[in-house]
Amino acid sequence: MRKAKLAALLLLVAFAAPARALFWSIETVDHPSNAAVGQESSIILDSAGRPHIGYRDTINESVKYARKNANGTWTIEIVDSPGFAGTGVSLALDPSGAPHLTYYSGRSITSTGDVRYASRSCWFFGIFCSWSKETIAAGVFSTSQAGNTSLGFDASGNPNVSYFDHTARQLKWARKIGGSWSIANVVATSGGSVSQALDTDGFPHLVFSGSSGTVNYVRIICVFILCGWNLNPVDSGLAGTLRLDANGQPHLSYAQGANIRYAVGACPASNPCTWTTELVGSAGQPLRPSLALDLCTTPHIAFLRQRGTGVADLVYAKRAGTWNLETADLDASSTVVVSITLDAGNNPHISYQGFTGQPLKHASGSVHALTSSRRLPEAAPKAATSEDAPKPRPRKRSELAPPTMAAGPAAACGAPRT
């Protein structure tokens, strides 16, 4: 009995211990002379844990791609530079690990732009590589209206793209099968921000915000053999990133005025969703935050907190019962879009634009101190709860139960590896 009580006490102490602030490694990825790069970026890791970043070179009006090599250096490639290019960049890796990008491009800032898709192929043992580009939809994007693209691959390796058609005033979804694109109207809207996630059945789920200032969640619902798009309002604000957990339930980040918020939906197969929302922290400006989910459904969010004219702190937030926030970098541009992903140890990797010189930067967090790393905790972390972390298994839609807010002992599931 005494041993059991001692074990329980030690477990309680472990759960009550504050989360450890991360050591942050900050590196400049691309900084060409007199150029502002990384105003829009999209980051993803390959199977070896190395980051790949798609981004915009604002001065040269180009779409660029960067990948980190095994020796720690970065390789930079120009993907496309037809004129006014690079707005709304989204990067994804296909099942073989090859990078693909979607973006808007036009001949000038005043012309109507196209939605473009670029894929990289290599031959002769990967020594020679090139980018092939194609137009998904022509004459659909106006630079006077907001909009981005969102790219993902289904289990069959087919690319799926969500984008705004400003000419038709529609949010659209496109999928390429057998060499050709099929395009469907999702919902009428003039533009905004969109994020897409694909479920295990290959169905697209989207979160977007348009001119109405409402964050909306859209999915396909089927009743018998009839299927259609179902629109479900979540909250007021500017949509950030949508992720699906192992049960196919939606989690999303968004900005509501100067505040960053997180929402999780309980969405039965053919009924409207019920949403639970939380305040993450204050950003001081309405810029969309980026969200990643780890295998334990713990949310990790990156956002910019404005500190002065043009300058911001890069903030990393993780939910462990309550939200723990820490500053990853003090030298970030306040007017850009950040992107976050996680490695196999649940350590965050973030792409963003720096303030000084406006380079593309990559921040990676770890519990271990690295050479030339710096640790910049924002405040004393709050204690984690003692709830058991969920261990979901993939199930049929008819079996899905409403999710709860991700919480649980960080040491059991959601903490970075030590």
HUBELUR-V874666 format. One record per helix or strand of 2 or more residues. SS is the DSSP state (~ for helix, > for strand). FROM is the first residue (numbers start at 1). TO is the last residue. If there is no record, write none. Layout:
<<SS & FROM & TO> <SS & FROM & TO>>
//
This chain:
<<~ & 2 & 16> <> & 23 & 30> <> & 37 & 45> <> & 51 & 57> <> & 62 & 68> <> & 74 & 80> <> & 84 & 93> <> & 99 & 106> <> & 113 & 123> <> & 128 & 141> <> & 150 & 153> <> & 159 & 165> <> & 170 & 177> <> & 180 & 188> <> & 193 & 198> <> & 204 & 209> <> & 214 & 223> <> & 226 & 236> <> & 238 & 244> <> & 250 & 256> <> & 259 & 266> <> & 274 & 282> <> & 290 & 293> <> & 299 & 306> <> & 311 & 319> <> & 323 & 333> <> & 339 & 342> <> & 348 & 354> <> & 360 & 366> <~ & 397 & 399> <~ & 410 & 414>>
//
